[in-house]
Amino acid sequence: MNRGIEIDSIQESQICYSICTLVSNQSEYSEMLASFERAGFSGDDCEYIYVNNVRRNQYDAYQAIRQFLNHARGKYVIFCHQDILLNCDNRTVLEDRIRAMDVQDERWAVLGNAGGYRNLAKRYVRITDPHGENQSIGSFPVLVSSVDENFILLKRSANLGVSCDLSGFHFYGTDLCLLAQIRGYRCYVIDFHLTHKSGGKRDQMFDDSRKQFIAKYQRALKARWVRTVCAGLYLSSGRFMTKFFNQPYVMRKLKRLCRIVGGW
């Protein structure tokens, strides 16, 4: 074979971190950049990518993440708010946490510094923000179903993304985590302490995004029939219905019924 490139011969990028930010305030972004550089994220193996929303919102968060992931070259992609400061833990600490995760769970794909799991009364937080200094709630690392958007680190080799039917500036961390879990990856909150200047804001935009998010996943996770060229499948979270409808005998009966009535 003398045409094309053998995949194993393609060299990996030398970029370790792609640090991606939506910028609406240049002064805050400059402070953020300086804190990252002081924390060790400098040199040729780090790249900084931003969306310029200073004059107007050219991209919402979902659009921006798709753009970032199309252009990021780093082994790890960090999405972070412009108003965070790495004035507590540094690059060495983060890399210690990543190495520990590689040992503990090779299927990790998303790391954050705050998030939650199934218990609606419990959350896991490692942060300084207007709600409190040096908050440490939980035992880290901890498996979660969602991470807060102030700081998210993705393993780029997992090839994650966000939904194309969601928009706005909220719940994209949750969307990333849910899609990662559907693909078989896992998400964690780690002990990585930083400062976030904002304590978050719940307004009408947040409530509208919440409704949109719930509606999207109501559609996405509903029970469904799937017909491949070679097989019929019934997919559902219900164990009894899934087992019953996927029995070969039942499936044959259903196919026969479909031929008679002309499909559903």
ChimeraX commands (.cxc) that place a marker at each C-alpha (Angstrom):
marker #1 position 0.00,0.00,0.00 radius 0.5
marker #1 position 1.59,3.26,-1.13 radius 0.5
marker #1 position -1.29,5.70,-0.83 radius 0.5
marker #1 position -2.62,7.44,2.26 radius 0.5
marker #1 position -1.17,7.72,5.73 radius 0.5
marker #1 position -1.10,4.85,8.17 radius 0.5
marker #1 position -2.84,6.04,11.31 radius 0.5
marker #1 position -0.10,4.86,13.68 radius 0.5
marker #1 position 2.44,7.01,11.83 radius 0.5
marker #1 position 0.56,10.29,12.46 radius 0.5
marker #1 position 2.40,12.32,15.08 radius 0.5
marker #1 position 0.49,13.56,18.11 radius 0.5
marker #1 position 0.27,17.26,18.84 radius 0.5
marker #1 position 2.87,18.62,21.23 radius 0.5
marker #1 position 0.22,20.81,22.88 radius 0.5
marker #1 position -0.73,19.54,26.34 radius 0.5
marker #1 position -3.41,22.06,27.36 radius 0.5
marker #1 position -5.92,24.01,25.30 radius 0.5
marker #1 position -7.45,26.63,27.61 radius 0.5
marker #1 position -10.73,27.88,26.14 radius 0.5
marker #1 position -12.80,30.83,27.35 radius 0.5
marker #1 position -15.79,32.95,26.35 radius 0.5
marker #1 position -14.66,36.54,26.85 radius 0.5
marker #1 position -17.06,39.40,27.51 radius 0.5
marker #1 position -14.76,41.37,29.81 radius 0.5
marker #1 position -11.20,41.84,28.58 radius 0.5
marker #1 position -9.88,42.99,31.95 radius 0.5
marker #1 position -11.12,39.87,33.75 radius 0.5
marker #1 position -9.75,37.65,31.00 radius 0.5
marker #1 position -6.33,39.30,31.29 radius 0.5
marker #1 position -6.31,38.58,35.04 radius 0.5
marker #1 position -7.30,34.99,34.37 radius 0.5
marker #1 position -4.51,34.56,31.81 radius 0.5
marker #1 position -1.91,35.98,34.18 radius 0.5
marker #1 position -3.00,33.62,36.95 radius 0.5
marker #1 position -2.76,30.60,34.64 radius 0.5
marker #1 position 0.73,31.59,33.55 radius 0.5
marker #1 position 1.86,32.05,37.16 radius 0.5
marker #1 position 0.42,28.63,37.94 radius 0.5
marker #1 position 2.65,27.01,35.32 radius 0.5
marker #1 position 0.45,27.00,32.22 radius 0.5
marker #1 position 2.99,28.78,30.06 radius 0.5
marker #1 position 5.36,27.76,27.34 radius 0.5
marker #1 position 4.92,26.06,24.01 radius 0.5
marker #1 position 2.77,23.21,25.29 radius 0.5
marker #1 position -0.14,25.47,26.26 radius 0.5
marker #1 position -2.48,27.30,23.92 radius 0.5
marker #1 position -5.15,29.86,24.82 radius 0.5
marker #1 position -8.26,30.10,22.65 radius 0.5
marker #1 position -11.11,32.51,23.22 radius 0.5
marker #1 position -14.41,33.66,21.74 radius 0.5
marker #1 position -14.73,37.43,21.56 radius 0.5
marker #1 position -18.13,38.35,23.03 radius 0.5
marker #1 position -16.99,41.77,24.29 radius 0.5
marker #1 position -19.21,43.85,22.02 radius 0.5
marker #1 position -21.94,41.30,21.41 radius 0.5
marker #1 position -22.60,37.61,21.95 radius 0.5
marker #1 position -21.23,36.14,18.73 radius 0.5
marker #1 position -21.48,32.65,20.19 radius 0.5
marker #1 position -23.42,31.15,23.05 radius 0.5
marker #1 position -21.72,28.53,25.21 radius 0.5
marker #1 position -22.81,25.52,23.15 radius 0.5
marker #1 position -21.72,27.13,19.88 radius 0.5
marker #1 position -18.41,28.19,21.44 radius 0.5
marker #1 position -17.63,24.71,22.77 radius 0.5
marker #1 position -18.20,23.21,19.32 radius 0.5
marker #1 position -15.79,25.77,17.87 radius 0.5
marker #1 position -13.24,25.18,20.62 radius 0.5
marker #1 position -13.30,21.42,20.12 radius 0.5
marker #1 position -12.88,21.85,16.37 radius 0.5
marker #1 position -9.71,23.89,16.84 radius 0.5
marker #1 position -8.15,22.73,20.13 radius 0.5
marker #1 position -4.94,20.74,19.74 radius 0.5
marker #1 position -4.23,19.94,23.38 radius 0.5
marker #1 position -4.23,16.53,24.98 radius 0.5
marker #1 position -6.52,18.12,27.56 radius 0.5
marker #1 position -9.09,20.81,26.80 radius 0.5
marker #1 position -10.05,23.20,29.60 radius 0.5
marker #1 position -13.25,25.24,29.41 radius 0.5
marker #1 position -13.26,27.93,32.06 radius 0.5
marker #1 position -14.96,31.16,32.99 radius 0.5
marker #1 position -13.11,34.41,32.44 radius 0.5
marker #1 position -13.51,35.30,36.12 radius 0.5
marker #1 position -11.56,32.43,37.68 radius 0.5
marker #1 position -8.07,32.73,39.15 radius 0.5
marker #1 position -5.56,29.93,39.64 radius 0.5
marker #1 position -4.24,31.43,42.86 radius 0.5
marker #1 position -4.53,28.30,45.01 radius 0.5
marker #1 position -3.50,25.08,43.25 radius 0.5
marker #1 position -1.20,25.05,40.21 radius 0.5
marker #1 position -0.31,22.93,37.19 radius 0.5
marker #1 position 1.72,20.48,39.25 radius 0.5
marker #1 position -1.30,19.78,41.46 radius 0.5
marker #1 position -3.59,19.36,38.46 radius 0.5
marker #1 position -1.20,16.91,36.82 radius 0.5
marker #1 position -0.98,14.92,40.05 radius 0.5
marker #1 position -4.78,14.68,40.03 radius 0.5
marker #1 position -4.84,13.60,36.37 radius 0.5
marker #1 position -2.23,10.89,36.98 radius 0.5
marker #1 position -4.23,9.62,39.95 radius 0.5
marker #1 position -7.37,9.47,37.79 radius 0.5
marker #1 position -5.50,7.54,35.08 radius 0.5
marker #1 position -4.66,4.91,37.70 radius 0.5
marker #1 position -8.09,4.87,39.34 radius 0.5
marker #1 position -10.31,4.90,36.25 radius 0.5
marker #1 position -9.01,4.78,32.69 radius 0.5
marker #1 position -12.52,5.61,31.44 radius 0.5
marker #1 position -12.58,9.09,32.96 radius 0.5
marker #1 position -13.29,11.82,30.42 radius 0.5
marker #1 position -14.45,14.91,32.35 radius 0.5
marker #1 position -12.98,16.50,35.49 radius 0.5
marker #1 position -14.32,19.50,37.38 radius 0.5
marker #1 position -14.00,21.25,40.71 radius 0.5
marker #1 position -17.70,21.18,41.57 radius 0.5
marker #1 position -20.66,18.99,40.70 radius 0.5
marker #1 position -23.25,16.51,41.86 radius 0.5
marker #1 position -24.57,12.99,41.47 radius 0.5
marker #1 position -27.95,11.36,42.16 radius 0.5
marker #1 position -28.54,12.59,45.70 radius 0.5
marker #1 position -30.50,15.82,45.19 radius 0.5
marker #1 position -29.48,17.12,48.63 radius 0.5
marker #1 position -25.75,16.65,48.10 radius 0.5
marker #1 position -23.09,18.37,46.02 radius 0.5
marker #1 position -19.30,18.22,45.84 radius 0.5
marker #1 position -17.29,21.45,45.81 radius 0.5
marker #1 position -13.61,22.44,45.93 radius 0.5
marker #1 position -13.50,26.19,45.43 radius 0.5
marker #1 position -13.22,29.67,46.85 radius 0.5
marker #1 position -16.08,31.91,45.74 radius 0.5
marker #1 position -18.49,34.48,47.25 radius 0.5
marker #1 position -20.23,31.63,49.10 radius 0.5
marker #1 position -17.10,30.86,51.13 radius 0.5
marker #1 position -13.33,30.63,51.33 radius 0.5
marker #1 position -11.53,27.34,50.74 radius 0.5
marker #1 position -14.68,25.23,50.43 radius 0.5
marker #1 position -14.06,21.50,50.48 radius 0.5
marker #1 position -17.29,19.52,50.43 radius 0.5
marker #1 position -16.90,15.82,49.74 radius 0.5
marker #1 position -14.16,13.22,49.49 radius 0.5
marker #1 position -12.21,13.55,46.25 radius 0.5
marker #1 position -12.09,12.30,43.58 radius 0.5
marker #1 position -15.81,11.60,43.48 radius 0.5
marker #1 position -17.94,10.23,40.65 radius 0.5
marker #1 position -20.56,12.75,39.46 radius 0.5
marker #1 position -23.26,13.10,36.82 radius 0.5
marker #1 position -22.66,16.82,36.29 radius 0.5
marker #1 position -19.88,19.38,36.71 radius 0.5
marker #1 position -20.05,23.12,37.23 radius 0.5
marker #1 position -19.07,25.26,34.27 radius 0.5
marker #1 position -16.52,27.49,36.03 radius 0.5
marker #1 position -13.77,24.93,35.31 radius 0.5
marker #1 position -14.08,21.80,33.14 radius 0.5
marker #1 position -11.24,19.64,31.89 radius 0.5
marker #1 position -11.86,17.17,29.05 radius 0.5
marker #1 position -9.69,14.35,27.83 radius 0.5
marker #1 position -9.60,15.22,24.12 radius 0.5
marker #1 position -9.11,11.60,23.05 radius 0.5
marker #1 position -12.65,10.90,24.32 radius 0.5
marker #1 position -13.96,13.02,21.41 radius 0.5
marker #1 position -16.79,14.52,23.43 radius 0.5
marker #1 position -19.15,17.27,22.38 radius 0.5
marker #1 position -22.34,19.10,23.30 radius 0.5
marker #1 position -25.87,18.86,21.98 radius 0.5
marker #1 position -26.71,20.74,18.80 radius 0.5
marker #1 position -30.34,21.24,19.90 radius 0.5
marker #1 position -29.48,23.21,23.06 radius 0.5
marker #1 position -28.43,26.83,23.32 radius 0.5
marker #1 position -27.62,29.53,25.86 radius 0.5
marker #1 position -25.09,29.79,28.66 radius 0.5
marker #1 position -26.30,27.21,31.19 radius 0.5
marker #1 position -26.24,23.42,31.68 radius 0.5
marker #1 position -23.54,22.74,29.10 radius 0.5
marker #1 position -21.43,21.09,31.80 radius 0.5
marker #1 position -24.31,18.75,32.55 radius 0.5
marker #1 position -24.84,18.12,28.85 radius 0.5
marker #1 position -21.17,17.21,28.38 radius 0.5
marker #1 position -21.33,14.79,31.31 radius 0.5
marker #1 position -24.56,13.10,30.24 radius 0.5
marker #1 position -23.32,12.58,26.70 radius 0.5
marker #1 position -20.01,11.26,28.05 radius 0.5
marker #1 position -21.86,8.77,30.27 radius 0.5
marker #1 position -24.03,7.60,27.38 radius 0.5
marker #1 position -20.83,6.86,25.48 radius 0.5
marker #1 position -19.45,4.85,28.41 radius 0.5
marker #1 position -17.13,7.44,29.99 radius 0.5
marker #1 position -17.15,8.71,33.56 radius 0.5
marker #1 position -16.98,12.17,35.13 radius 0.5
marker #1 position -15.41,13.26,38.40 radius 0.5
marker #1 position -14.96,16.19,40.75 radius 0.5
marker #1 position -11.34,16.39,41.86 radius 0.5
marker #1 position -9.46,18.26,44.56 radius 0.5
marker #1 position -8.34,21.24,42.48 radius 0.5
marker #1 position -8.75,24.49,44.37 radius 0.5
marker #1 position -9.17,27.79,42.54 radius 0.5
marker #1 position -10.99,31.09,43.01 radius 0.5
marker #1 position -14.18,31.93,41.17 radius 0.5
marker #1 position -15.16,35.57,41.54 radius 0.5
marker #1 position -18.84,34.91,40.88 radius 0.5
marker #1 position -21.22,32.92,43.01 radius 0.5
marker #1 position -23.53,32.24,40.07 radius 0.5
marker #1 position -26.77,33.88,39.06 radius 0.5
marker #1 position -30.20,32.30,38.76 radius 0.5
marker #1 position -32.40,34.47,36.55 radius 0.5
marker #1 position -35.06,34.05,33.87 radius 0.5
marker #1 position -32.43,32.96,31.36 radius 0.5
marker #1 position -31.36,30.18,33.72 radius 0.5
marker #1 position -34.94,29.02,34.23 radius 0.5
marker #1 position -35.61,29.04,30.48 radius 0.5
marker #1 position -32.44,27.00,29.86 radius 0.5
marker #1 position -33.52,24.51,32.53 radius 0.5
marker #1 position -36.87,23.97,30.79 radius 0.5
marker #1 position -35.16,23.60,27.42 radius 0.5
marker #1 position -32.68,21.11,28.87 radius 0.5
marker #1 position -35.40,18.96,30.47 radius 0.5
marker #1 position -37.42,18.93,27.24 radius 0.5
marker #1 position -34.38,17.88,25.19 radius 0.5
marker #1 position -33.56,14.91,27.41 radius 0.5
marker #1 position -37.20,13.91,27.65 radius 0.5
marker #1 position -37.01,13.44,23.88 radius 0.5
marker #1 position -33.53,11.94,23.84 radius 0.5
marker #1 position -34.08,9.34,26.55 radius 0.5
marker #1 position -37.59,8.19,25.66 radius 0.5
marker #1 position -38.20,4.50,24.97 radius 0.5
marker #1 position -37.96,3.66,21.28 radius 0.5
marker #1 position -38.00,1.00,18.60 radius 0.5
marker #1 position -34.94,0.71,16.37 radius 0.5
marker #1 position -34.77,-1.22,13.12 radius 0.5
marker #1 position -31.36,-2.06,11.73 radius 0.5
marker #1 position -30.82,-3.92,8.45 radius 0.5
marker #1 position -30.27,-7.15,10.37 radius 0.5
marker #1 position -32.26,-6.82,13.59 radius 0.5
marker #1 position -35.08,-5.15,15.46 radius 0.5
marker #1 position -34.44,-3.62,18.89 radius 0.5
marker #1 position -36.50,-2.17,21.68 radius 0.5
marker #1 position -34.53,0.31,23.82 radius 0.5
marker #1 position -35.78,1.47,27.20 radius 0.5
marker #1 position -34.67,1.93,30.79 radius 0.5
marker #1 position -37.45,-0.43,31.88 radius 0.5
marker #1 position -36.00,-3.89,32.49 radius 0.5
marker #1 position -39.22,-5.88,32.09 radius 0.5
marker #1 position -40.34,-4.21,28.86 radius 0.5
marker #1 position -36.84,-4.38,27.39 radius 0.5
marker #1 position -36.49,-8.07,28.15 radius 0.5
marker #1 position -40.02,-8.89,26.95 radius 0.5
marker #1 position -39.99,-7.06,23.62 radius 0.5
marker #1 position -36.46,-8.21,22.70 radius 0.5
marker #1 position -37.26,-11.91,22.98 radius 0.5
marker #1 position -36.89,-13.44,19.50 radius 0.5
marker #1 position -40.38,-14.93,19.63 radius 0.5
marker #1 position -42.02,-11.61,20.54 radius 0.5
marker #1 position -39.95,-9.71,17.96 radius 0.5
marker #1 position -41.04,-12.12,15.20 radius 0.5
marker #1 position -44.68,-11.60,16.16 radius 0.5
marker #1 position -44.25,-7.83,16.13 radius 0.5
marker #1 position -42.57,-7.87,12.70 radius 0.5
marker #1 position -45.44,-9.95,11.36 radius 0.5
marker #1 position -47.93,-7.49,12.82 radius 0.5
marker #1 position -46.07,-4.59,11.21 radius 0.5
marker #1 position -46.30,-6.24,7.81 radius 0.5
marker #1 position -50.05,-6.64,8.24 radius 0.5
marker #1 position -50.84,-3.11,9.45 radius 0.5
marker #1 position -48.16,-1.36,7.39 radius 0.5
marker #1 position -45.83,-0.27,10.20 radius 0.5
marker #1 position -46.23,2.18,13.11 radius 0.5
marker link #1:1,2 radius 0.2
marker link #1:2,3 radius 0.2
marker link #1:3,4 radius 0.2
marker link #1:4,5 radius 0.2
marker link #1:5,6 radius 0.2
marker link #1:6,7 radius 0.2
marker link #1:7,8 radius 0.2
marker link #1:8,9 radius 0.2
marker link #1:9,10 radius 0.2
marker link #1:10,11 radius 0.2
marker link #1:11,12 radius 0.2
marker link #1:12,13 radius 0.2
marker link #1:13,14 radius 0.2
marker link #1:14,15 radius 0.2
marker link #1:15,16 radius 0.2
marker link #1:16,17 radius 0.2
marker link #1:17,18 radius 0.2
marker link #1:18,19 radius 0.2
marker link #1:19,20 radius 0.2
marker link #1:20,21 radius 0.2
marker link #1:21,22 radius 0.2
marker link #1:22,23 radius 0.2
marker link #1:23,24 radius 0.2
marker link #1:24,25 radius 0.2
marker link #1:25,26 radius 0.2
marker link #1:26,27 radius 0.2
marker link #1:27,28 radius 0.2
marker link #1:28,29 radius 0.2
marker link #1:29,30 radius 0.2
marker link #1:30,31 radius 0.2
marker link #1:31,32 radius 0.2
marker link #1:32,33 radius 0.2
marker link #1:33,34 radius 0.2
marker link #1:34,35 radius 0.2
marker link #1:35,36 radius 0.2
marker link #1:36,37 radius 0.2
marker link #1:37,38 radius 0.2
marker link #1:38,39 radius 0.2
marker link #1:39,40 radius 0.2
marker link #1:40,41 radius 0.2
marker link #1:41,42 radius 0.2
marker link #1:42,43 radius 0.2
marker link #1:43,44 radius 0.2
marker link #1:44,45 radius 0.2
marker link #1:45,46 radius 0.2
marker link #1:46,47 radius 0.2
marker link #1:47,48 radius 0.2
marker link #1:48,49 radius 0.2
marker link #1:49,50 radius 0.2
marker link #1:50,51 radius 0.2
marker link #1:51,52 radius 0.2
marker link #1:52,53 radius 0.2
marker link #1:53,54 radius 0.2
marker link #1:54,55 radius 0.2
marker link #1:55,56 radius 0.2
marker link #1:56,57 radius 0.2
marker link #1:57,58 radius 0.2
marker link #1:58,59 radius 0.2
marker link #1:59,60 radius 0.2
marker link #1:60,61 radius 0.2
marker link #1:61,62 radius 0.2
marker link #1:62,63 radius 0.2
marker link #1:63,64 radius 0.2
marker link #1:64,65 radius 0.2
marker link #1:65,66 radius 0.2
marker link #1:66,67 radius 0.2
marker link #1:67,68 radius 0.2
marker link #1:68,69 radius 0.2
marker link #1:69,70 radius 0.2
marker link #1:70,71 radius 0.2
marker link #1:71,72 radius 0.2
marker link #1:72,73 radius 0.2
marker link #1:73,74 radius 0.2
marker link #1:74,75 radius 0.2
marker link #1:75,76 radius 0.2
marker link #1:76,77 radius 0.2
marker link #1:77,78 radius 0.2
marker link #1:78,79 radius 0.2
marker link #1:79,80 radius 0.2
marker link #1:80,81 radius 0.2
marker link #1:81,82 radius 0.2
marker link #1:82,83 radius 0.2
marker link #1:83,84 radius 0.2
marker link #1:84,85 radius 0.2
marker link #1:85,86 radius 0.2
marker link #1:86,87 radius 0.2
marker link #1:87,88 radius 0.2
marker link #1:88,89 radius 0.2
marker link #1:89,90 radius 0.2
marker link #1:90,91 radius 0.2
marker link #1:91,92 radius 0.2
marker link #1:92,93 radius 0.2
marker link #1:93,94 radius 0.2
marker link #1:94,95 radius 0.2
marker link #1:95,96 radius 0.2
marker link #1:96,97 radius 0.2
marker link #1:97,98 radius 0.2
marker link #1:98,99 radius 0.2
marker link #1:99,100 radius 0.2
marker link #1:100,101 radius 0.2
marker link #1:101,102 radius 0.2
marker link #1:102,103 radius 0.2
marker link #1:103,104 radius 0.2
marker link #1:104,105 radius 0.2
marker link #1:105,106 radius 0.2
marker link #1:106,107 radius 0.2
marker link #1:107,108 radius 0.2
marker link #1:108,109 radius 0.2
marker link #1:109,110 radius 0.2
marker link #1:110,111 radius 0.2
marker link #1:111,112 radius 0.2
marker link #1:112,113 radius 0.2
marker link #1:113,114 radius 0.2
marker link #1:114,115 radius 0.2
marker link #1:115,116 radius 0.2
marker link #1:116,117 radius 0.2
marker link #1:117,118 radius 0.2
marker link #1:118,119 radius 0.2
marker link #1:119,120 radius 0.2
marker link #1:120,121 radius 0.2
marker link #1:121,122 radius 0.2
marker link #1:122,123 radius 0.2
marker link #1:123,124 radius 0.2
marker link #1:124,125 radius 0.2
marker link #1:125,126 radius 0.2
marker link #1:126,127 radius 0.2
marker link #1:127,128 radius 0.2
marker link #1:128,129 radius 0.2
marker link #1:129,130 radius 0.2
marker link #1:130,131 radius 0.2
marker link #1:131,132 radius 0.2
marker link #1:132,133 radius 0.2
marker link #1:133,134 radius 0.2
marker link #1:134,135 radius 0.2
marker link #1:135,136 radius 0.2
marker link #1:136,137 radius 0.2
marker link #1:137,138 radius 0.2
marker link #1:138,139 radius 0.2
marker link #1:139,140 radius 0.2
marker link #1:140,141 radius 0.2
marker link #1:141,142 radius 0.2
marker link #1:142,143 radius 0.2
marker link #1:143,144 radius 0.2
marker link #1:144,145 radius 0.2
marker link #1:145,146 radius 0.2
marker link #1:146,147 radius 0.2
marker link #1:147,148 radius 0.2
marker link #1:148,149 radius 0.2
marker link #1:149,150 radius 0.2
marker link #1:150,151 radius 0.2
marker link #1:151,152 radius 0.2
marker link #1:152,153 radius 0.2
marker link #1:153,154 radius 0.2
marker link #1:154,155 radius 0.2
marker link #1:155,156 radius 0.2
marker link #1:156,157 radius 0.2
marker link #1:157,158 radius 0.2
marker link #1:158,159 radius 0.2
marker link #1:159,160 radius 0.2
marker link #1:160,161 radius 0.2
marker link #1:161,162 radius 0.2
marker link #1:162,163 radius 0.2
marker link #1:163,164 radius 0.2
marker link #1:164,165 radius 0.2
marker link #1:165,166 radius 0.2
marker link #1:166,167 radius 0.2
marker link #1:167,168 radius 0.2
marker link #1:168,169 radius 0.2
marker link #1:169,170 radius 0.2
marker link #1:170,171 radius 0.2
marker link #1:171,172 radius 0.2
marker link #1:172,173 radius 0.2
marker link #1:173,174 radius 0.2
marker link #1:174,175 radius 0.2
marker link #1:175,176 radius 0.2
marker link #1:176,177 radius 0.2
marker link #1:177,178 radius 0.2
marker link #1:178,179 radius 0.2
marker link #1:179,180 radius 0.2
marker link #1:180,181 radius 0.2
marker link #1:181,182 radius 0.2
marker link #1:182,183 radius 0.2
marker link #1:183,184 radius 0.2
marker link #1:184,185 radius 0.2
marker link #1:185,186 radius 0.2
marker link #1:186,187 radius 0.2
marker link #1:187,188 radius 0.2
marker link #1:188,189 radius 0.2
marker link #1:189,190 radius 0.2
marker link #1:190,191 radius 0.2
marker link #1:191,192 radius 0.2
marker link #1:192,193 radius 0.2
marker link #1:193,194 radius 0.2
marker link #1:194,195 radius 0.2
marker link #1:195,196 radius 0.2
marker link #1:196,197 radius 0.2
marker link #1:197,198 radius 0.2
marker link #1:198,199 radius 0.2
marker link #1:199,200 radius 0.2
marker link #1:200,201 radius 0.2
marker link #1:201,202 radius 0.2
marker link #1:202,203 radius 0.2
marker link #1:203,204 radius 0.2
marker link #1:204,205 radius 0.2
marker link #1:205,206 radius 0.2
marker link #1:206,207 radius 0.2
marker link #1:207,208 radius 0.2
marker link #1:208,209 radius 0.2
marker link #1:209,210 radius 0.2
marker link #1:210,211 radius 0.2
marker link #1:211,212 radius 0.2
marker link #1:212,213 radius 0.2
marker link #1:213,214 radius 0.2
marker link #1:214,215 radius 0.2
marker link #1:215,216 radius 0.2
marker link #1:216,217 radius 0.2
marker link #1:217,218 radius 0.2
marker link #1:218,219 radius 0.2
marker link #1:219,220 radius 0.2
marker link #1:220,221 radius 0.2
marker link #1:221,222 radius 0.2
marker link #1:222,223 radius 0.2
marker link #1:223,224 radius 0.2
marker link #1:224,225 radius 0.2
marker link #1:225,226 radius 0.2
marker link #1:226,227 radius 0.2
marker link #1:227,228 radius 0.2
marker link #1:228,229 radius 0.2
marker link #1:229,230 radius 0.2
marker link #1:230,231 radius 0.2
marker link #1:231,232 radius 0.2
marker link #1:232,233 radius 0.2
marker link #1:233,234 radius 0.2
marker link #1:234,235 radius 0.2
marker link #1:235,236 radius 0.2
marker link #1:236,237 radius 0.2
marker link #1:237,238 radius 0.2
marker link #1:238,239 radius 0.2
marker link #1:239,240 radius 0.2
marker link #1:240,241 radius 0.2
marker link #1:241,242 radius 0.2
marker link #1:242,243 radius 0.2
marker link #1:243,244 radius 0.2
marker link #1:244,245 radius 0.2
marker link #1:245,246 radius 0.2
marker link #1:246,247 radius 0.2
marker link #1:247,248 radius 0.2
marker link #1:248,249 radius 0.2
marker link #1:249,250 radius 0.2
marker link #1:250,251 radius 0.2
marker link #1:251,252 radius 0.2
marker link #1:252,253 radius 0.2
marker link #1:253,254 radius 0.2
marker link #1:254,255 radius 0.2
marker link #1:255,256 radius 0.2
marker link #1:256,257 radius 0.2
marker link #1:257,258 radius 0.2
marker link #1:258,259 radius 0.2
marker link #1:259,260 radius 0.2
marker link #1:260,261 radius 0.2
marker link #1:261,262 radius 0.2
marker link #1:262,263 radius 0.2
marker link #1:263,264 radius 0.2
view
